[in-house]
């Protein structure tokens, strides 16, 4: 919150009022969080847990079904219009930064492997199928990133704007594209990012 307070001159008067109201509601309903901006939609709040210092943008949507769980680590910063879905488990580590319009889900309407759901069945009538998602510490997801069921993203990753993550990513890489593929990795011995051969 100190960053926001130090930079209030950058905000319009209406934004300051909205942030002030959100700050009051945050302290009442989300103790330990830094700032949960409104509006916010949470389905089945009992399945949500978060560490200290959480901040969210406006219009975030968190949906939890059945015994699903969404766990956010310490100091996570979630942008506007982020949508998180869990029927099983979505775990997000410490110090993560999500830009706006990020979608993370462990859930599909139906199964599309051999012998899976029939295209003759309406998608809404297909059973929910879940496969846990795990996002490590210090991960940055760019604007419009989609993270699909069964994916794990290693610590220190950067995922570029508009990427679709449908396969797991190793630690300390930069990944882009649809499907997302690593294009750089951090070489600790050189203390530098190096290109990954295609």
Backbone torsions as a table, in degrees:
resi	resn	phi	psi	omega
1	UNK	NA	-27.2	-178.5
2	UNK	-61.0	-36.9	177.2
3	UNK	-59.4	-46.0	-179.7
4	UNK	-63.0	-46.8	-178.6
5	UNK	-62.8	-38.1	179.8
6	UNK	-68.5	-20.2	-174.7
7	UNK	-118.8	26.1	-178.6
8	UNK	-59.0	-29.8	-179.0
9	UNK	-63.1	-17.3	179.2
10	UNK	-81.5	-10.8	-176.3
11	UNK	-102.5	151.8	174.2
12	UNK	-74.8	164.1	179.7
13	UNK	-59.7	-40.7	-179.6
14	UNK	-66.0	-36.5	176.6
15	UNK	-65.7	-38.6	178.8
16	UNK	-63.5	-43.1	178.6
17	UNK	-63.3	-46.3	179.6
18	UNK	-61.9	-42.3	178.8
19	UNK	-65.2	-39.6	178.3
20	UNK	-60.6	-45.0	178.7
21	UNK	-64.5	-44.2	178.3
22	UNK	-62.0	-37.7	179.4
23	UNK	-62.8	-44.1	178.3
24	UNK	-60.9	-47.4	-179.9
25	UNK	-66.1	-34.4	176.5
26	UNK	-60.2	-47.9	-178.1
27	UNK	-65.9	-30.3	178.6
28	UNK	-76.3	-43.9	-169.6
29	UNK	-109.1	-16.1	-178.7
30	UNK	-134.4	62.2	-179.0
31	UNK	-55.7	139.2	-178.9
32	UNK	95.5	-23.4	176.9
33	UNK	-77.5	155.6	177.8
34	UNK	-84.1	-53.4	-179.8
35	UNK	-158.5	118.1	175.4
36	UNK	-109.6	104.3	-176.0
37	UNK	-76.1	152.6	178.9
38	UNK	-106.7	153.1	-0.3
39	UNK	-76.6	156.6	-178.8
40	UNK	-141.7	137.7	178.1
41	UNK	-122.1	122.5	177.7
42	UNK	-127.4	122.4	173.5
43	UNK	-99.7	122.3	177.8
44	UNK	65.0	66.0	-176.7
45	UNK	-56.7	-27.6	-178.3
46	UNK	-60.9	-21.6	179.1
47	UNK	-88.9	2.5	-177.4
48	UNK	-105.0	132.8	171.1
49	UNK	-136.3	150.3	-178.8
50	UNK	-148.8	152.4	178.0
51	UNK	-83.7	-172.4	-178.4
52	UNK	-72.7	149.8	171.8
53	UNK	81.3	16.0	178.7
54	UNK	-62.7	137.6	167.9
55	UNK	-133.5	141.9	178.9
56	UNK	-127.6	155.5	172.4
57	UNK	-84.9	-171.5	178.9
58	UNK	-80.0	156.0	172.2
59	UNK	61.8	30.0	175.5
60	UNK	-75.8	148.7	-177.3
61	UNK	-131.6	121.2	180.0
62	UNK	-120.9	118.8	-177.4
63	UNK	-121.9	126.1	179.7
64	UNK	-126.0	130.6	-177.4
65	UNK	-116.9	143.3	176.3
66	UNK	55.9	-126.7	-179.4
67	UNK	-93.8	17.3	-178.6
68	UNK	-61.1	157.8	179.7
69	UNK	-137.9	139.1	168.6
70	UNK	-122.2	122.7	-178.9
71	UNK	-120.8	123.4	177.7
72	UNK	-111.0	132.6	-179.3
73	UNK	-75.7	-168.3	-179.6
74	UNK	-72.7	143.9	171.0
75	UNK	59.3	31.9	175.4
76	UNK	-74.3	139.2	176.9
77	UNK	-120.8	114.7	-174.2
78	UNK	-111.5	126.7	-176.9
79	UNK	-76.1	-174.7	178.6
80	UNK	-66.9	149.1	172.2
81	UNK	58.4	29.4	175.5
82	UNK	-80.0	138.7	-178.0
83	UNK	-124.1	117.5	178.6
84	UNK	-115.4	133.3	-177.7
85	UNK	-132.3	134.6	175.9
86	UNK	-143.0	129.4	166.9
87	UNK	-108.9	-17.3	178.6
88	UNK	-123.4	-83.6	-176.3
89	UNK	-154.6	127.8	168.9
90	UNK	-122.7	115.5	179.5
91	UNK	-114.0	128.0	-179.5
92	UNK	-122.7	127.5	-173.4
93	UNK	-75.1	-168.1	-178.8
94	UNK	-78.3	151.5	170.6
95	UNK	59.0	33.2	178.2
96	UNK	-86.7	151.2	179.2
97	UNK	-129.2	119.5	177.2
98	UNK	-113.8	126.1	174.8
99	UNK	-71.5	-173.4	-179.3
100	UNK	-73.5	154.8	173.0
101	UNK	62.3	29.7	174.8
102	UNK	-81.1	140.4	177.7
103	UNK	-124.2	123.6	177.8
104	UNK	-127.3	125.0	-178.3
105	UNK	-145.1	141.3	172.0
106	UNK	-100.6	9.8	-166.8
107	UNK	-124.3	138.8	172.1
108	UNK	-126.2	150.6	171.8
109	UNK	-85.8	91.0	179.7
110	UNK	99.5	171.0	178.3
111	UNK	-113.7	138.1	-175.2
112	UNK	-120.1	21.8	171.8
113	UNK	-83.0	179.8	177.4
114	UNK	-53.6	130.9	179.1
115	UNK	74.7	15.0	-178.0
116	UNK	-80.7	-155.8	-175.2
117	UNK	-61.1	144.8	-179.7
118	UNK	-86.2	138.8	175.7
119	UNK	-66.5	-12.7	177.5
120	UNK	-75.9	-16.6	178.8
121	UNK	-87.9	133.3	176.9
122	UNK	-59.0	137.6	-178.7
123	UNK	-53.3	-38.1	-178.9
124	UNK	-66.5	-21.8	179.9
125	UNK	-91.7	-8.0	179.1
126	UNK	-76.6	144.0	-178.3
127	UNK	-67.2	144.8	175.1
128	UNK	-68.1	133.8	177.6
129	UNK	-121.4	128.8	-175.0
130	UNK	-118.9	146.5	175.0
131	UNK	-144.5	116.2	-170.4
132	UNK	-53.5	149.8	177.0
133	UNK	-118.9	136.1	177.3
134	UNK	-131.4	123.8	178.0
135	UNK	-116.6	125.3	-174.0
136	UNK	-73.4	-169.1	178.9
137	UNK	-78.3	151.4	173.1
138	UNK	58.0	36.5	178.8
139	UNK	-94.5	136.3	177.1
140	UNK	-116.0	117.8	176.1
141	UNK	-104.9	121.9	-178.0
142	UNK	-74.9	178.3	-177.9
143	UNK	-55.1	134.3	174.7
144	UNK	66.0	19.1	177.8
145	UNK	-70.1	141.1	175.9
146	UNK	-117.8	128.0	176.7
147	UNK	-116.0	119.0	-172.7
148	UNK	-95.3	166.4	-177.1
149	UNK	-55.6	145.0	174.8
150	UNK	83.1	4.3	-174.8
151	UNK	-91.6	143.9	166.1
152	UNK	-123.8	141.0	179.5
153	UNK	-120.5	123.1	-174.7
154	UNK	-70.6	164.1	177.8
155	UNK	-54.9	144.8	171.3
156	UNK	74.5	11.0	-178.6
157	UNK	-78.6	151.9	170.1
158	UNK	-121.7	126.0	178.7
159	UNK	-115.1	120.0	-173.4
160	UNK	-69.4	159.5	-178.3
161	UNK	-52.1	141.5	175.7
162	UNK	67.7	10.2	178.8
163	UNK	-73.5	150.1	174.4
164	UNK	-117.5	111.4	-176.5
165	UNK	-93.5	103.4	179.6
166	UNK	-115.5	-4.3	173.8
167	UNK	-130.0	150.3	-177.7
168	UNK	-62.8	149.7	-179.6
169	UNK	-116.6	138.8	178.4
170	UNK	-72.9	169.7	178.1
171	UNK	-62.3	154.5	167.6
172	UNK	52.0	50.9	176.3
173	UNK	-130.7	162.1	169.8
174	UNK	-107.8	126.0	-178.7
175	UNK	-125.0	142.6	179.8
176	UNK	-141.4	163.1	169.9
177	UNK	99.9	177.0	177.9
178	UNK	-134.4	101.1	3.3
179	UNK	-75.6	152.5	-178.4
180	UNK	-66.4	133.9	177.7
181	UNK	-133.9	141.7	176.7
182	UNK	-64.0	134.5	174.7
183	UNK	-116.2	-17.5	176.4
184	UNK	-142.7	156.0	172.1
185	UNK	-137.5	157.0	179.8
186	UNK	-90.8	120.9	177.9
187	UNK	-93.0	106.9	-175.7
188	UNK	-65.7	-35.0	-178.6
189	UNK	-67.1	-33.1	178.4
190	UNK	-94.0	-10.1	-176.3
191	UNK	53.6	47.0	-176.3
192	UNK	-153.7	156.4	172.8
193	UNK	-81.0	133.1	178.9
194	UNK	-125.9	148.2	-179.0
195	UNK	-69.1	144.5	174.9
196	UNK	-94.4	128.5	179.2
197	UNK	-61.2	139.8	179.7
198	UNK	-79.1	NA	NA
